Amino acid sequence: MPTGGNAAGRTEPTYPITSVGNALRLLLLFRERKAIRLSDASDYLGVANSTAHRLLAMLVHHEFVEQNATQRTYVAGPALVEIGLAAVRGMDLRTSARPVLEELAAHSGETALLSRLEGDTVVCLDSIESKKALRVATQAQLTLPAHCTASGKALLAVLPREEFRGLYPARVRLPGPTVKTIRHRAALERALDEIRERGYATSEEESEEGLTSIAAVVRDARGRVVAALSVSGPVSRIDARRRARHIDEVVEAAQRLTQVFIDESSVTG
């Protein structure tokens, strides 16, 4: 039986938690097998059946694993499957968006980003940096507070009000990277109302001094918001004329990507 040890070159955590490690190793076992028995888990981990049973019971409780009582086996549960599907959706989203993202970066001359909302943070899924010497540098999986970015505010603006207020309690002061960051929910709600009216969001030195951004949401074939497209650049370069041009570019790019998803759905559906 495999031991589930570390891959070559990986360093053990400084303060490992054995039970957590064993639970994660059990989940990794489903890469190799569709179903496992209690004895399989026990042998794989090198622990007693009672210990393996407690680990599996916890995974069942959190829906990472399901138990087939008839066959006395365990299979991947809905939570584990959903994590895998979410990763695949993210990859599909980036693949579909890449040509539009490249066009947006080329037309605007600024850094173009594809982002997704996760709770009260916005995650960069993909980006293409400007070729200019003075530019916004970013990377995939970079996360920022949603309320201080153009992409984040564009995505927050389409949330149901109850869901939004669940993320932002009324009396909690919001974290602020700069003096221009919105700090209170009431002010954020007013800003989101304006975003809904005009169809795009902006951030003027709210996430970082000297940085301005413009964003618009992207929808799938069912009309669900799945991401936001944005351009970011230095305030010193994006004057009122260029700002107006970039707004049109971002909104048009978001509309084109939405149409891409509609066309893809009609082909696969």
Phi, psi and omega in degrees: 000145177291154183262346179070027181288178182292148174290155181302135176089351180271140182262136177297143175301151181297321181234076183292146175249109189302314184296321178293317178300318180294321179296318180292324177295324177296319179296321178296335180297335181285353171291333185259335186225145177282331181213148177228153175259166178303318180295326177298314181296317180298313180294319183298319182272341184073038180233170178291157179302322181297321178292315178298322180296318179295320178296315180295322179298321178292320177294324176296317181302320182267010174066020172283337181222147174240146180257130173264100186295328182293312182268354179058045178231168177239138180232167179300133181267177185298325180294318180293319179296319181294324176299316179296317180294323179297320178296319179294318179299320178298318178294318178298320180297315179296318181298315181292325186277340189305312180299320179292321178297319179296318179296319181297317179295319181292315182290320184277332185076005181244174178290129180251140184227148172245123186227159179225147179273132174227099184067233179259020176238157176245135184247130176280117178274325181200155179204155174230116184284149174298151179271359180282153183299316177267108186210168175273122177261134180213179181206156179298144179075006173294134180242144178218156174301130186296327187289349182247011178239154178296314179298316181298315180293323177299320181285323176295328184295340181261359178287147170302146186302320181296319179295319178299313183291336174292330178280332186232090177302148189299320188262007181268128178283127183283144179295143184227110178294332181225172180289345181266358180292139174294130187249347185229149184299319182300317179294322178295319179297321177295320179295321180291326176300317179294322179297317179297324181290319186265342175089010176204164181237155177227159173221118183248095181058033180267333178259335180199137179298136179085002183245134174234147183218154177225136184216155174216150184277156178242138181244157176268188185296338179268003180087006180277137177287126184243342183189180174225143173256143180210161169237144180226141179200176180287140178302326182297337182258331186265089178277185185300320181294313180293326179299315179298320179294317181294326177300313179299318181296317182292313180298317180294321178295319178296322177293321178295318180292323174301317179294326176301314180294324178294316180295318179297322180294322181292329179285314183280336183277000000 
